Amino acid sequence: MINKKPTFRKLTPSFGSSILVKQHVDTVDKSFAYWHFHPELELIYINKGQGKTHIGNHLSYFNNSQLILIGSNLPHNGFTDRLTANGTETTIQFKSNFLGNDFLEVPEMANIVSLFERAKKGIRFRVETKQKIGPKIEKLMKYQGLKRVFKFLEILDYLATTDDYTILNADGFSFETEAQDSSKVDVIYKYVNKNFQRHISLDEIADEVSMTVPAFCRYFKKATGKTFTQLVNEYRVVHATKLLNESQMSIADICFECGFNNFSHFNKQFNEIVGKSASNYRKEIKMMIG
């Protein structure tokens, strides 16, 4: 079992409401871009934006839109680095029993209960579902009271019955929901996010959290299920996918820009993490855009 110790965040819906609906239009609150969890599930729709998707052990980059459902107590980071023109990020936070425990027991809720169970690993919905459900999520802001609950149940019912999705932590992901030591995990991720383009020694990162190198290595492996080197390589590869998406840089230049100092090592890591070569990744992007 992997022990996760992210930061606990308490959420409070507005008075008289069982679900919390928020929408960012101009700027995204960067104070929430840290490693955290909460008992509420979170449904996030970004219609036009770019950023990292970091949920559990999953790390990827998106450059357009995304619709994601994050399960109860599943650690995640903030998402959008940048909203593009007319971009909005709409977030719905709710407890699985927001209509009461008995309501989860009725036969008609079986599909939605299964959806909540799948969400414990994180779910990314694909294009067809994004196009159909995204606008409905944005319109939730217009409704109040029972009307909002009815509209939200319609959204959940659709998401519960579609097979147009990907599980983000398909290999299984488990963690403890204790907030103990969460500040260390937060410091490590923020430090890597800021410095991954250069070499980060184990001495340096261990010093950041006031630990010896052996203690740090044990702690990090227990807290994340991976080595520190693996995490840094993942950040570098995610940045590479961003540059392959957005720039005309050569793949060799991208390799060094991301912090790799060996082209064959970059290719090997990219293949392992993304599941295809950097050149094939870029070709697929061009085909999608074309």
TIKOL-974653 format. One record per residue (C-alpha): residue number from 0; z, x, y. Coordinates in nm, 2 decimals. Layout:
// TIKOL-974653
resi / Z / X / Y
NUM / Z / X / Y
...
END
This chain:
// TIKOL-974653
resi / Z / X / Y
0 / 0.00 / 0.00 / 0.00
1 / -0.09 / 0.13 / 0.34
2 / 0.18 / 0.10 / 0.60
3 / 0.06 / 0.00 / 0.94
4 / 0.29 / 0.03 / 1.24
5 / 0.10 / -0.10 / 1.55
6 / 0.25 / -0.26 / 1.85
7 / 0.37 / -0.62 / 1.82
8 / 0.25 / -0.85 / 2.10
9 / 0.41 / -1.19 / 2.17
10 / 0.16 / -1.45 / 2.28
11 / 0.24 / -1.78 / 2.46
12 / 0.00 / -2.07 / 2.49
13 / 0.01 / -2.28 / 2.81
14 / 0.26 / -2.56 / 2.82
15 / 0.16 / -2.86 / 2.61
16 / -0.10 / -2.66 / 2.41
17 / -0.09 / -2.52 / 2.05
18 / -0.39 / -2.29 / 2.10
19 / -0.44 / -2.02 / 2.37
20 / -0.79 / -2.00 / 2.52
21 / -0.88 / -1.72 / 2.76
22 / -1.21 / -1.61 / 2.92
23 / -1.30 / -1.29 / 3.09
24 / -1.60 / -1.30 / 3.31
25 / -1.60 / -1.00 / 3.55
26 / -1.36 / -0.75 / 3.40
27 / -1.18 / -0.71 / 3.07
28 / -0.80 / -0.65 / 3.09
29 / -0.78 / -0.28 / 2.98
30 / -0.40 / -0.30 / 2.95
31 / -0.47 / -0.49 / 2.62
32 / -0.70 / -0.21 / 2.48
33 / -0.44 / -0.07 / 2.25
34 / -0.35 / -0.08 / 1.88
35 / -0.16 / -0.40 / 1.83
36 / -0.10 / -0.71 / 1.61
37 / 0.04 / -1.06 / 1.63
38 / 0.10 / -1.35 / 1.39
39 / -0.16 / -1.56 / 1.56
40 / -0.52 / -1.55 / 1.44
41 / -0.78 / -1.45 / 1.70
42 / -1.13 / -1.57 / 1.74
43 / -1.34 / -1.36 / 1.98
44 / -1.68 / -1.44 / 2.12
45 / -1.86 / -1.19 / 2.35
46 / -2.20 / -1.32 / 2.46
47 / -2.32 / -1.01 / 2.64
48 / -2.13 / -0.68 / 2.62
49 / -2.08 / -0.34 / 2.46
50 / -1.79 / -0.17 / 2.30
51 / -1.61 / -0.06 / 1.99
52 / -1.50 / -0.29 / 1.71
53 / -1.17 / -0.15 / 1.57
54 / -1.00 / -0.38 / 1.32
55 / -0.78 / -0.25 / 1.04
56 / -0.97 / 0.04 / 0.89
57 / -1.30 / -0.08 / 1.03
58 / -1.46 / 0.11 / 1.32
59 / -1.81 / 0.03 / 1.46
60 / -2.00 / -0.01 / 1.78
61 / -2.18 / -0.32 / 1.91
62 / -2.44 / -0.35 / 2.18
63 / -2.51 / -0.71 / 2.26
64 / -2.29 / -0.99 / 2.14
65 / -2.04 / -1.05 / 1.86
66 / -1.82 / -1.32 / 1.71
67 / -1.52 / -1.21 / 1.51
68 / -1.22 / -1.37 / 1.35
69 / -0.91 / -1.15 / 1.31
70 / -0.64 / -1.27 / 1.07
71 / -0.27 / -1.29 / 1.12
72 / -0.09 / -0.96 / 1.17
73 / -0.42 / -0.76 / 1.13
74 / -0.40 / -0.46 / 1.36
75 / -0.68 / -0.42 / 1.61
76 / -0.78 / -0.26 / 1.94
77 / -0.92 / -0.42 / 2.25
78 / -1.30 / -0.47 / 2.21
79 / -1.53 / -0.48 / 2.51
80 / -1.58 / -0.16 / 2.70
81 / -1.83 / -0.33 / 2.93
82 / -1.95 / -0.68 / 2.99
83 / -2.32 / -0.69 / 3.09
84 / -2.49 / -0.93 / 3.34
85 / -2.36 / -1.28 / 3.29
86 / -2.14 / -1.15 / 3.02
87 / -1.82 / -1.33 / 2.91
88 / -1.55 / -1.27 / 2.65
89 / -1.38 / -1.58 / 2.52
90 / -1.07 / -1.54 / 2.30
91 / -0.89 / -1.82 / 2.11
92 / -0.55 / -1.73 / 1.97
93 / -0.37 / -1.97 / 1.74
94 / -0.13 / -1.99 / 1.45
95 / -0.26 / -2.10 / 1.11
96 / -0.01 / -2.39 / 1.11
97 / -0.08 / -2.49 / 1.48
98 / -0.11 / -2.85 / 1.35
99 / 0.20 / -2.82 / 1.13
100 / 0.26 / -2.69 / 0.78
101 / 0.19 / -3.03 / 0.62
102 / -0.16 / -3.04 / 0.77
103 / -0.25 / -2.72 / 0.58
104 / -0.18 / -2.90 / 0.26
105 / -0.43 / -3.19 / 0.30
106 / -0.74 / -3.15 / 0.08
107 / -0.98 / -3.16 / 0.37
108 / -0.82 / -2.84 / 0.51
109 / -0.89 / -2.64 / 0.19
110 / -1.20 / -2.46 / 0.33
111 / -1.02 / -2.37 / 0.65
112 / -0.72 / -2.24 / 0.46
113 / -0.97 / -2.02 / 0.26
114 / -1.12 / -1.90 / 0.59
115 / -0.77 / -1.80 / 0.72
116 / -0.72 / -1.60 / 0.40
117 / -1.05 / -1.42 / 0.44
118 / -0.97 / -1.34 / 0.80
119 / -0.68 / -1.12 / 0.69
120 / -0.95 / -0.85 / 0.63
121 / -1.14 / -0.93 / 0.95
122 / -1.47 / -1.14 / 0.96
123 / -1.78 / -1.07 / 1.17
124 / -2.02 / -1.36 / 1.19
125 / -2.40 / -1.29 / 1.20
126 / -2.67 / -1.40 / 1.45
127 / -2.73 / -1.76 / 1.34
128 / -2.36 / -1.85 / 1.35
129 / -2.31 / -1.66 / 1.68
130 / -2.60 / -1.86 / 1.84
131 / -2.47 / -2.20 / 1.71
132 / -2.09 / -2.15 / 1.76
133 / -2.07 / -1.91 / 2.06
134 / -2.16 / -2.18 / 2.32
135 / -1.91 / -2.42 / 2.16
136 / -1.64 / -2.16 / 2.19
137 / -1.72 / -2.11 / 2.56
138 / -1.71 / -2.48 / 2.62
139 / -1.35 / -2.51 / 2.49
140 / -1.23 / -2.40 / 2.83
141 / -1.35 / -2.73 / 2.97
142 / -1.14 / -2.94 / 2.73
143 / -0.77 / -3.01 / 2.73
144 / -0.52 / -3.18 / 2.49
145 / -0.64 / -3.35 / 2.18
146 / -1.01 / -3.32 / 2.28
147 / -0.97 / -2.94 / 2.27
148 / -0.80 / -2.96 / 1.93
149 / -1.09 / -3.18 / 1.79
150 / -1.36 / -2.95 / 1.92
151 / -1.17 / -2.64 / 1.79
152 / -1.14 / -2.80 / 1.44
153 / -1.52 / -2.86 / 1.44
154 / -1.57 / -2.49 / 1.51
155 / -1.33 / -2.39 / 1.24
156 / -1.49 / -2.63 / 0.99
157 / -1.83 / -2.47 / 1.05
158 / -1.70 / -2.11 / 1.02
159 / -1.52 / -2.21 / 0.70
160 / -1.84 / -2.34 / 0.53
161 / -2.10 / -2.08 / 0.64
162 / -2.18 / -1.77 / 0.44
163 / -2.34 / -1.61 / 0.74
164 / -2.07 / -1.34 / 0.78
165 / -1.95 / -0.99 / 0.68
166 / -1.60 / -0.89 / 0.58
167 / -1.50 / -0.58 / 0.78
168 / -1.23 / -0.44 / 0.54
169 / -1.40 / -0.53 / 0.21
170 / -1.22 / -0.25 / 0.02
171 / -0.88 / -0.42 / 0.09
172 / -0.64 / -0.36 / 0.37
173 / -0.27 / -0.40 / 0.36
174 / 0.01 / -0.30 / 0.61
175 / 0.36 / -0.36 / 0.71
176 / 0.41 / -0.56 / 1.02
177 / 0.71 / -0.37 / 1.15
178 / 0.67 / -0.25 / 1.51
179 / 0.88 / 0.07 / 1.44
180 / 0.70 / 0.39 / 1.55
181 / 0.41 / 0.19 / 1.69
182 / 0.41 / 0.40 / 2.00
183 / 0.31 / 0.71 / 1.80
184 / 0.00 / 0.53 / 1.66
185 / -0.09 / 0.41 / 2.00
186 / -0.06 / 0.76 / 2.15
187 / -0.27 / 0.91 / 1.87
188 / -0.56 / 0.66 / 1.90
189 / -0.57 / 0.69 / 2.28
190 / -0.57 / 1.07 / 2.26
191 / -0.86 / 1.07 / 2.01
192 / -1.05 / 0.82 / 2.21
193 / -1.03 / 1.04 / 2.52
194 / -1.09 / 1.38 / 2.35
195 / -1.30 / 1.33 / 2.04
196 / -1.60 / 1.51 / 2.20
197 / -1.42 / 1.84 / 2.17
198 / -1.23 / 2.00 / 1.89
199 / -0.87 / 1.86 / 1.85
200 / -0.65 / 2.09 / 1.65
201 / -0.37 / 1.95 / 1.43
202 / -0.12 / 2.16 / 1.63
203 / -0.24 / 1.99 / 1.95
204 / -0.22 / 1.63 / 1.82
205 / 0.10 / 1.68 / 1.64
206 / 0.25 / 1.82 / 1.96
207 / 0.14 / 1.50 / 2.14
208 / 0.37 / 1.29 / 1.93
209 / 0.65 / 1.56 / 1.90
210 / 0.60 / 1.63 / 1.53
211 / 0.54 / 1.93 / 1.31
212 / 0.19 / 1.95 / 1.16
213 / 0.30 / 1.87 / 0.80
214 / 0.52 / 1.58 / 0.92
215 / 0.23 / 1.45 / 1.14
216 / -0.02 / 1.47 / 0.85
217 / 0.21 / 1.28 / 0.62
218 / 0.29 / 1.02 / 0.88
219 / -0.08 / 0.97 / 0.98
220 / -0.20 / 0.93 / 0.63
221 / 0.08 / 0.68 / 0.56
222 / 0.02 / 0.49 / 0.88
223 / -0.37 / 0.47 / 0.86
224 / -0.47 / 0.54 / 0.50
225 / -0.69 / 0.82 / 0.62
226 / -0.67 / 1.18 / 0.73
227 / -0.67 / 1.28 / 1.10
228 / -1.01 / 1.45 / 1.05
229 / -1.16 / 1.14 / 0.90
230 / -1.05 / 0.94 / 1.21
231 / -1.20 / 1.19 / 1.45
232 / -1.53 / 1.19 / 1.26
233 / -1.54 / 0.81 / 1.27
234 / -1.49 / 0.81 / 1.64
235 / -1.77 / 1.07 / 1.68
236 / -2.01 / 0.88 / 1.46
237 / -1.93 / 0.55 / 1.64
238 / -2.02 / 0.73 / 1.97
239 / -2.34 / 0.86 / 1.80
240 / -2.44 / 0.50 / 1.72
241 / -2.38 / 0.41 / 2.08
242 / -2.61 / 0.69 / 2.20
243 / -2.88 / 0.61 / 1.94
244 / -2.87 / 0.26 / 2.08
245 / -2.87 / 0.33 / 2.45
246 / -3.02 / 0.67 / 2.51
247 / -3.35 / 0.86 / 2.45
248 / -3.16 / 1.18 / 2.35
249 / -3.27 / 1.37 / 2.04
250 / -3.06 / 1.33 / 1.73
251 / -2.97 / 1.70 / 1.75
252 / -2.85 / 1.66 / 2.11
253 / -2.65 / 1.35 / 2.01
254 / -2.49 / 1.55 / 1.73
255 / -2.34 / 1.81 / 1.98
256 / -2.27 / 1.55 / 2.25
257 / -2.04 / 1.36 / 2.00
258 / -1.84 / 1.67 / 1.92
259 / -2.00 / 1.80 / 1.60
260 / -2.09 / 2.16 / 1.60
261 / -2.30 / 2.16 / 1.29
262 / -2.61 / 1.94 / 1.24
263 / -2.60 / 1.92 / 0.86
264 / -2.23 / 1.82 / 0.88
265 / -2.31 / 1.55 / 1.14
266 / -2.59 / 1.41 / 0.91
267 / -2.35 / 1.40 / 0.61
268 / -2.07 / 1.23 / 0.81
269 / -2.32 / 0.98 / 0.97
270 / -2.45 / 0.89 / 0.62
271 / -2.11 / 0.85 / 0.47
272 / -1.97 / 0.63 / 0.75
273 / -2.28 / 0.42 / 0.85
274 / -2.44 / 0.42 / 0.51
275 / -2.78 / 0.55 / 0.63
276 / -2.92 / 0.85 / 0.82
277 / -2.91 / 0.87 / 1.20
278 / -3.30 / 0.87 / 1.20
279 / -3.31 / 0.56 / 0.98
280 / -3.04 / 0.39 / 1.20
281 / -3.25 / 0.46 / 1.51
282 / -3.57 / 0.33 / 1.34
283 / -3.39 / 0.00 / 1.25
284 / -3.27 / -0.04 / 1.60
285 / -3.63 / 0.00 / 1.74
286 / -3.76 / -0.25 / 1.49
287 / -3.49 / -0.51 / 1.59
288 / -3.56 / -0.46 / 1.96
289 / -3.93 / -0.47 / 1.90
END
